[in-house]
Each structure stands twice: as structure tokens, then as C-alpha cells.
């Protein structure tokens, strides 16, 4: 039985279907807009890419990529929700727990995200950290948007609460036990204000107001987004049960070995084809 489970886990990893060990270590891909939109997942250090559907479980180390027409909503266990805009890359990095307090780290490699973060317990603790290639953002419980464009500029827009923005190198400072000292290191961005950090800059620009009414016409505001905790555990269970009912769970141990062997053979043949094609092109 243990061998069968181990073989299944290898198959799951190879096909990039990600189940999590515990609810708060996992996230749920809650909604796609449109419903048949395309979002792909790739585990760090692996080349295989899989298209995901709603209600998939997402574990740390997964890079999500949306196409040019799709938005994707990600739900965390305590109700926080993140909407990934079209043409964006967003990675779930890690979740830490210290004395019952959960803290998440995400990366925005390009594009935009909108998030509504549930209030911290205890209050005042940075529980949600987001990093871009050049900036870091710390959140205690608020609504905000972060953009990272092709020019290497990161922009933070706060819609509710207060968000801290600093350079990428300061991301670990946001975990400091001295939360009161963060105001001296980071740019605090209040509701209705935005700040930006251009490539090569050491500190974000001073916060300035922006037009919220015009801002809300963006695609990531076209559907309602709200905190919701009650259904998370059930959705994780439903997602995992659905996967267990798939044909892969019905395979015998020998069938699983054969499946994994066939995948390796297929990959080897594909590599050989690419090598032959490259040689042909070089000899032309």
C-alpha cells in the first residue's frame, strides 16, 4: 500500500497536479474568468507545464501563468483572496506558521494582481508578503493592487488599509518582530494612494493620490472579490476527492510503473527528435 502511494505521488508530481499536506499550506484556484480560460502551472525546477481548472489545489513552489484573456482567483485558508490579471506570472513561494500565526510569501514576476487580505491576528503583524523582481510589499490586512511592467517598474495602489513598500532586498525585514520599526524602512501607502519603484532605485517614490473611480475600470475589478473563509476546507477536500476518483488511482502498482516508464521513454524520444532537428538545420 505504501509503495502504491509513493508511486502515485511520483505520477502526480510528473503531471504537475499539486495536492497539499494541510489546508493552510495549500491554496485553491477558486475561479477562472472566462470559465474555460487558460492558466498554466509549473513547479520550480521542472520543465513540465500543466493547464489547471477551477478548484485545483496549489502548493508552494508553483508558478501560475495566465493567458492574455484570463483572470484567476486564488483563495487562502483564512479567507484572503488574490486575483491574478491576464498576461501575468505569479508564484506561491511559501507559508510559515509561528505560534498559530500564518504568514505567506508570493512573487509577482510580471503583470498585475489584486488582493484582499484578511486582517492579521494578532493585529499589526505583517502576514502577507509579495515580492516583484525589484520590490517588496508587506500587508497586515487590506485591499491593494501591485503591477510589475516590462520596464522593470513596480507600482503599488492601496484601496483599503495601509501597505508597506520597499526594495526587494528588504523582503525579510517584513518578518521582523519589531513591527513598529518598519515605518522607518518602508514607504507606507494609505488608501487612495500609490507608490512606485523603478528598476535601479533603492527606495520607492513618495506616495501620491490616484483616481480610484478610473482605476476600478480595469479587468481585475469587473467581478466581485471578497473575503470568504467558510468554504475553504470543503473545497480542498472536494478537490482531493475528485482527484482520487480519477483513473490514475485505480491503477495497479505494475501499471503505475509502466505509466512512469512510458513517460520517460516519450521524453527521451522527444529530446532525440529535437537534437536531430537541430543537426539538420545546422547542416543546411
N, C-alpha and C positions, 0 to 999 in steps of 0.2 A: 504493500500500500504506500509506504514512504517513497519507494523508488518511483512508483507511478506519479505521485505528486511532484517529485523532483523533475521528472521528465516533462510533465505538463508545464512547470514553471519555466523550463528552458524554452518550450514552444511558445509560451506567452511572451517571453522577452524577445524571441526572434521575430514575432509578428507585431511587436510593439503595442500589445494590448496590456494596459497597466492597471493592476489591482493594488490596493494599498493595504498595509498591515493594520491600520487603525483609522477610524473616521477622521480625526483631526490631522492626521498625516496625509490624508488624501484630499483631493478637491473633486468637484463634479462639473463636467461640461454640461451646463444646465440647458442652454438654449442656443440654437443657431438661427440666424436670420439672413436669408430665407432658410426654411426648414431643410431644404436639400442643398444648402450651401456647402462649401468645401473648406475644411480645416484639417491640416495635417499635423502629425505628432512624430517627433524624433527624439530618442533617448541620447543623452550626452555620450559621445564616444562611439556611437553606432551610425551606420550608413542607411539602415532601413528606415523607410518612411511609411506611415500608415494614415489613411484617411479616417477621421473619427466621426461619430454621430452623437446626437444628444444623449445624455445620461451615462456617458463613459466616465470611468474613474481615472483621475490623473494623479500620478505620484510625483514626488520631487525628482528633478533631473530631466523633465520632459520639456522640449521646445515645441511650442504651438505656432503654426503659421497659417494665417487666414489669406484667402484669395482676395481679389480686388472688389468683390461684391458682398462678402460675408462678414457679419459680426458674430462674436461668440461670447456667451456669458459663462463665467466660472464662479462657482459657489464654494465658500469655505464653511467649516463646521459650525462656526459661531454666528453665521448669517452674512458675513461680508460677501459682497459680490463685485466681480470685476468684469467689465465689458471690453473685449479686445476689438478694435476697429478693423475695417478692411485693410489689406496690404500691411499687416503688422506681424512682428515676431515677438513672442512673449514666452519667457521660460519660468517655470516653477522651480526655484532653487532649493529651498529647504524650509522646514518647520522645526522650531525648537520649543521645548517646554521646560519651564523653570518654576517649581512650586505651584503648579497648576495654571501658570500664565503662558499662553501660547503666543509665539512670535513667528511671523512669516517673512520670507525674503523672496522677491521676484525680480526678474530682469526684463526690461523692455529694450530689445536690440534695435528696433526700428518701428515707426508707425505711431499709434496712439492707443491709450487705454483710459477708460473712465472707471472709477471705483467708488463704492460707498462702503466705508469701513466701520464695523460695529465699534462702539465705544470701548476703550480699554478698561479692564478690571484687574488690578486697581487703577483708578483714574490717573492720567498723566504719564503712563508708561507707553513708549513707542512700541507698538505691537505689529506694525505693518511697514516693511521697508521695501522700497523699489529702487533699483539702480538702472541707469542707462549707461552707454559707453563712457559718458563723461560726468554724470551727475548722480546724486543720491537723494532720496526723498524719505522722510520719516513721518508716520501718521499715527495718531492716537485714537482717532475715531472721527471721520469726516467724509465729505464728498469732494472729489477732485478729478482733474484730467491731467495727464502727462503726455507730451508729444516729444518724439525724437526724430528730426528730419535728416535728409541726405547730406546736409551741410554740416552735420555733427552738432547741431544746436538742440539742447533740451529745454522745454518750456513747461512750467507748472502753472495750472489755473485752479484756484481754490473756490469752490462753490458753497461750502459749509464747513465750519470749524476752522482749524488752523493747521497748516502743513509746513514742515521744515524742509529746506532745500540746501544742499551743499555740494561739494565736489565728489566725484566717485571715490576718491581715496578716503573719504570720511564715513563710508558706509558702516564701518564697525563702531564708530563713535556713537551711533544711534542706539547701540545696545548698552551704553554706559549706565551704570547705576546712578550717576549724578545727572539726572534728567534736567535739573534746574540749570545746569551749566551749558546745556545745548544751545540756548538762545544766543550765547556769545560766539558760537562756532558756525551757526547756520542762519540762513535768511528765513525769517518767519513770514509766511504768506497767509493773510487773512481772507475771509470771504469777499468775493468780488475783486480780488487782486491776482496778479500773475507775476512771475519772475522767470528769467531765462538764464541759461549758462551756455555760452558759445564755446566751441572747441578751442582749447588752449587757455581758457580763462580759469583762474584759481578760485573765484568766488562769484556767486550768482549776482545778477543785476538787482538793484533795489526794486522792491515790489511796487507795481503800478496798477491802476484800475483797468478793467476791461468791460466790454459791453456784454453782459450775461444774456440778454434777450437775443442778440445776434448769434452768440456762441451756441445757444441751445438749438439752432437750426442744423447743427452738424448731425451726421448719420448716427452717432452713438447716443443721441438723445431722442431718436424717433420712436422708441418703445420705452415703456415704464421700466424703471430699475429700482428695486427696493430691498432693504434688509429682510431676510427670512430665514429663520433657524429651524423651525419645527419639522420640516420635511427632509432635512439633510440625511439623517441616519437611515431613513427608509429608502431614500434614493440610492445610497451606497449599497444597501442590502439588495435592492431590486436589480441594480446593475450587475452585481456579482452573481446573483442567482441566474440572471439571463445568460451570462457567460458560461455558467456551469451546465446549462441545458443545451449548449451548443454541441455539435458532433465531436469536437475535439475531446470533450470529457468522456465520451463514450468509447474512445479507442483503447485497445489493449496495450500493454507495455510494448510488445513487439511492433504493433502498428505505430506507436509513438516514435520508437527508434527508427523505423522505416521512414516516417514523415520527416524527421530531423535529417536523416541521411540523404533523402531526396532533395531537401533544401540546399544542403552543402554541395551536392552534385550540380544542381542547377546554377548556383552561384559560381562554381568553378567553370562551368561551360560558358557562362556569360562573360567572365573575365577573359577566357581564351578567345572568345569572339571579338572582344574589344582590342586585344593585343594583335590579332590577325588583321583587323580592320585598320589599325594604326600603321602596321607594317606595309599594307597595300598602299595606303595614302602616301607614306614616305617614299615608296619606290616609284610613284608616278612621276 
